[in-house]
Amino acid sequence: MISERRKGARADASVLAFFAALDPQHIHLAVQAMGALRRGLENIRGRGDLFVTRSAPIMTMVP
């Protein structure tokens, strides 16, 4: 669902509706998922696809 949301107009309408119905303060992401996303970005960066890694949103920690 995380990657689906990045697709914009190409995203599945039901996924977008799900996120639209949520209060942003109540959306949480498990640390394991954050690690998997970071590992995926590092793999892409290792292949030399810098455009993708530069356009990826920066993960920030929210207290």
Protein Blocks (a to p, Z undefined) as FASTA:
>chain_A
ZZmmmnommpcfklmmmmmmpcfklcccdfklmmmmmmmmmmmmmnopamlmmmpccddd
dZZ
